[in-house]
Amino acid sequence: MKRTQFTPEKSCLLAVALSGLIIGAFLFSNLIRSVDNISSFGLCSLASAKARAAADYDATPTQLQSILHYATSKIVPQQSLAEISVTFDVLKTRSPCNFLVFGLGFDSLMWTSLNPHGTTLFLEEDPKWVQTIVKKAPTLNAHTVQYRTQLQEADSLLKTYRSEPLCSPSKACLRGNYKCRLALSGLPDEVYDKEWDLIMIDAPRGYFPEAPGRMAAIFSAAVMARGRKGSGVTHVFLHDVNRRVEKMFAEEFLCRKYLVKAVGRLWHFEIPPAANVSQRDGWYC
């Protein structure tokens, strides 16, 4: 996730828009909960249902902190409002949900706030950057990740991964899979133990040869999505698709046929569980 700053004029406009999104998410999610509460009671209990519904309109501490932060900060997320809105539209229908984000930055407080009462987990490569962000927003759930790849290896990894059986769709796993270099094998147990409804890939760094690149994040997101056991699809959002490696690995593992929306530099995929899909050649796409 790049640490980008915008001009004061753009920062002001985007900060206002983000605050509006967060307030809208808060009102929308609580409206749904209120309707559910009221519908679950009989007419004789309508008064108590209304009282409970009113209580549900209390904003979470993270939402309040987020509104204050974006209303007063000149530093805003790198994604445009149009790009952010793609993920927000899905969160409106899926929240509270399990939301995994590769990257930690100026948008992290926003993503957590847009998934109230859900689980939002951030994976970041730089321990010092984790400390910097979490110090400002201690409610964020973030872990440091070590990558085994470098951007300069991208072409080689794409050409050779099929020679490793544990990279194949039928055998690929993540936890403890050290033989497949594209598999993120040393993540916290929380990542492996949950089924993720949304996965955002906006990290690690991928703009100089020695950077980790997003090859492993894209591959691992595909493995998680294909291994889904619950109902529905996994929504995967990939940012910076204007770059060659991101686009190349997305087409190999996330698949063009699952691409449902493209806005700016963001692609949105809806990936079904592998159990629901027949693969002709035994590979990902």
C-alpha positions in Angstrom: 0.0 0.0 0.0 1.7 3.2 -1.1 2.0 6.0 1.4 0.8 8.7 -1.0 -0.3 12.3 -0.2 -2.6 14.3 -2.4 -2.9 18.0 -3.0 -4.8 19.9 -0.2 -7.8 20.5 -2.5 -8.1 16.8 -3.4 -7.4 15.7 0.1 -10.2 17.9 1.4 -12.8 16.6 -1.1 -11.8 13.0 -0.6 -11.8 13.3 3.2 -15.4 14.7 3.1 -16.4 11.9 0.8 -14.9 9.2 3.1 -16.5 10.6 6.1 -19.8 10.5 4.3 -19.2 6.8 3.3 -18.4 5.9 6.9 -21.5 7.7 8.2 -23.6 6.0 5.5 -22.2 2.6 6.3 -23.0 3.1 10.0 -26.6 4.2 9.3 -27.2 1.5 6.7 -25.9 -1.4 8.8 -27.8 -0.3 11.8 -31.0 0.2 9.8 -30.8 -3.4 8.6 -30.3 -4.6 12.2 -33.2 -2.5 13.3 -35.5 -4.0 10.8 -34.4 -7.5 11.7 -35.0 -6.7 15.4 -38.5 -5.3 14.8 -39.5 -8.1 12.5 -38.5 -10.7 15.1 -41.0 -9.4 17.6 -44.8 -9.5 17.7 -46.9 -6.3 17.7 -47.3 -6.6 21.5 -43.5 -6.2 21.8 -43.2 -3.3 19.3 -42.2 -0.8 22.0 -39.3 -2.9 23.3 -38.3 -3.6 19.7 -38.1 0.1 19.0 -36.1 0.7 22.1 -33.6 -2.0 21.0 -33.5 -0.6 17.5 -32.6 2.9 18.9 -29.8 1.4 20.9 -28.4 -0.2 17.8 -27.8 3.2 16.3 -24.8 3.8 18.6 -21.7 4.1 16.4 -18.8 1.9 17.2 -15.7 3.6 18.7 -13.7 2.8 15.5 -16.4 4.5 13.3 -16.3 7.6 15.5 -12.5 7.7 15.4 -12.5 7.2 11.7 -15.0 10.0 11.0 -12.9 12.4 13.2 -9.7 11.3 11.5 -10.8 11.8 7.9 -12.6 15.0 8.7 -9.5 16.6 10.0 -6.6 14.9 8.2 -4.9 16.1 5.0 -3.5 12.6 4.4 -6.0 10.3 2.6 -6.1 6.8 1.1 -4.4 6.2 -2.2 -7.5 4.7 -3.9 -9.9 7.1 -5.6 -13.4 7.5 -4.4 -14.7 5.5 -7.4 -12.3 2.7 -6.5 -13.2 2.7 -2.8 -16.9 2.6 -3.8 -16.5 -0.7 -5.5 -15.5 -2.4 -2.3 -18.0 -0.4 -0.3 -20.9 -1.5 -2.4 -20.0 -5.1 -1.6 -19.5 -4.4 2.1 -23.0 -2.9 2.2 -24.5 -6.3 1.3 -22.0 -8.6 3.1 -21.1 -6.7 6.4 -20.7 -7.8 9.1 -18.2 -10.2 7.4 -14.6 -11.4 7.4 -12.5 -9.0 5.4 -8.8 -9.7 4.8 -6.6 -6.8 3.6 -3.1 -7.1 2.3 -1.5 -3.8 3.3 -1.8 -1.3 6.1 -2.0 2.4 5.6 -4.0 5.6 5.6 -7.1 3.7 4.4 -7.1 1.0 7.1 -9.2 2.9 9.6 -11.8 3.4 6.8 -12.0 -0.3 5.9 -12.5 -1.3 9.5 -15.2 1.3 9.9 -17.0 0.1 6.7 -17.3 -3.4 8.2 -18.8 -2.7 11.6 -19.2 -5.7 13.9 -17.2 -7.8 11.4 -13.6 -9.0 11.4 -11.1 -6.9 9.4 -7.5 -8.1 9.5 -4.5 -6.3 7.9 -1.3 -8.0 6.7 1.7 -5.8 6.3 5.4 -6.5 5.4 7.0 -3.6 7.3 7.1 -4.0 11.2 8.0 -0.3 11.7 5.1 0.8 9.5 2.7 -1.4 11.5 3.9 0.3 14.7 3.4 3.7 13.2 -0.1 3.1 12.0 -1.3 1.1 15.0 0.0 3.7 17.4 -2.3 6.2 15.7 -5.2 3.7 15.5 -4.8 1.1 18.2 -8.2 -0.6 17.4 -6.8 -1.9 14.1 -6.0 -5.7 13.9 -2.7 -6.0 12.0 0.0 -8.6 11.6 3.5 -8.5 10.1 4.1 -10.9 7.1 7.3 -12.2 5.7 7.4 -12.8 2.0 9.7 -15.3 0.2 9.6 -13.7 -3.2 11.1 -10.7 -5.0 9.5 -8.7 -7.8 12.4 -9.5 -10.1 11.5 -13.2 -9.9 7.9 -12.8 -11.1 8.5 -14.1 -14.6 10.4 -17.1 -13.4 7.9 -17.9 -10.8 5.1 -17.8 -13.3 7.0 -20.1 -15.7 8.0 -22.7 -13.1 5.2 -22.9 -10.5 3.4 -25.7 -12.4 6.4 -28.0 -11.9 5.8 -28.0 -8.1 2.8 -30.3 -7.2 2.0 -28.3 -4.1 1.3 -25.3 -6.3 -1.4 -27.1 -8.3 -5.1 -26.3 -7.7 -5.8 -29.9 -6.5 -3.0 -29.9 -3.8 -2.3 -26.2 -3.1 -2.6 -25.2 0.6 -1.1 -22.3 2.5 -0.3 -23.3 6.1 3.1 -25.0 6.2 3.4 -25.2 2.4 7.1 -24.3 2.0 7.6 -26.1 -1.2 5.4 -23.8 -3.2 7.1 -20.4 -3.1 3.9 -18.6 -4.1 2.1 -19.9 -1.0 2.1 -17.7 2.1 3.0 -20.5 4.5 3.8 -18.6 7.7 0.8 -16.4 8.3 -0.9 -16.1 11.7 -3.3 -18.9 12.5 -6.2 -16.4 12.5 -5.7 -16.1 8.7 -5.9 -19.8 8.1 -8.7 -20.5 10.6 -11.2 -18.0 9.1 -13.0 -18.1 5.8 -12.7 -14.7 4.2 -15.7 -13.2 2.4 -13.7 -10.3 1.0 -9.9 -10.1 0.2 -8.3 -6.8 -0.7 -4.8 -6.9 -2.3 -3.1 -3.5 -2.1 0.3 -4.7 -0.9 3.1 -5.6 -0.5 5.3 -3.2 -2.4 5.8 -4.0 -6.0 7.6 -1.1 -7.7 11.3 -2.0 -7.4 13.2 -5.3 -8.2 13.9 -6.3 -4.6 10.4 -5.6 -3.4 8.3 -8.7 -2.5 5.8 -8.0 -5.2 2.2 -9.2 -5.0 2.7 -12.5 -6.7 2.3 -14.6 -3.5 -0.6 -12.4 -2.2 -2.5 -13.0 -5.5 -1.8 -16.7 -5.5 -2.8 -17.1 -1.8 -6.0 -15.2 -2.3 -6.9 -17.6 -5.1 -6.2 -20.6 -2.9 -8.3 -19.2 -0.1 -11.2 -18.4 -2.4 -11.1 -21.8 -4.1 -11.1 -23.5 -0.8 -14.2 -21.7 0.5 -16.7 -24.1 2.1 -19.4 -21.6 2.9 -22.1 -20.4 0.6 -21.5 -17.8 -2.1 -18.4 -16.5 -3.7 -15.3 -14.8 -2.4 -14.9 -11.2 -3.5 -11.3 -10.4 -4.3 -10.2 -6.8 -5.0 -6.8 -6.2 -6.7 -5.3 -2.7 -6.8 -2.6 -1.3 -9.2 -3.6 -3.5 -12.1 -2.0 -1.0 -14.4 1.3 -2.7 -13.5 2.4 -5.7 -15.5 3.0 -8.2 -12.7 -0.3 -7.5 -11.0 -2.2 -7.9 -14.2 -0.2 -11.0 -15.3 -0.7 -12.9 -12.0 -4.4 -11.9 -11.8 -5.0 -13.4 -15.2 -3.2 -16.6 -14.2 -4.8 -17.1 -10.8 -7.9 -14.9 -10.3 -9.1 -15.4 -13.9 -10.6 -13.1 -16.4 -13.9 -15.1 -16.4 -14.4 -14.1 -12.7 -13.7 -10.4 -13.3 -17.0 -8.6 -12.6 -15.9 -4.9 -12.4 -12.9 -2.7 -13.4 -12.7 0.9 -12.1 -9.6 2.9 -12.4 -6.7 0.7 -11.2 -9.0 -1.7 -9.3 -10.3 -5.1 -10.5 -13.1 -6.9 -8.6 -13.4 -10.6 -8.9 -16.1 -13.0 -7.7 -14.4 -16.4 -7.3 -16.6 -19.5 -6.6 -15.4 -22.4 -4.5 -13.4 -25.0 -6.5 -16.0 -27.6 -5.6 -18.5 -25.7 -7.7 -16.4 -25.5 -10.8 -15.1 -28.1 -13.3 -11.6 -27.4 -14.5 -10.8 -28.9 -17.9 -7.0 -28.8 -17.7 -6.7 -29.0 -13.9 -5.2 -25.5 -13.4 -6.6 -22.2 -12.1 -8.2 -20.5 -15.1 
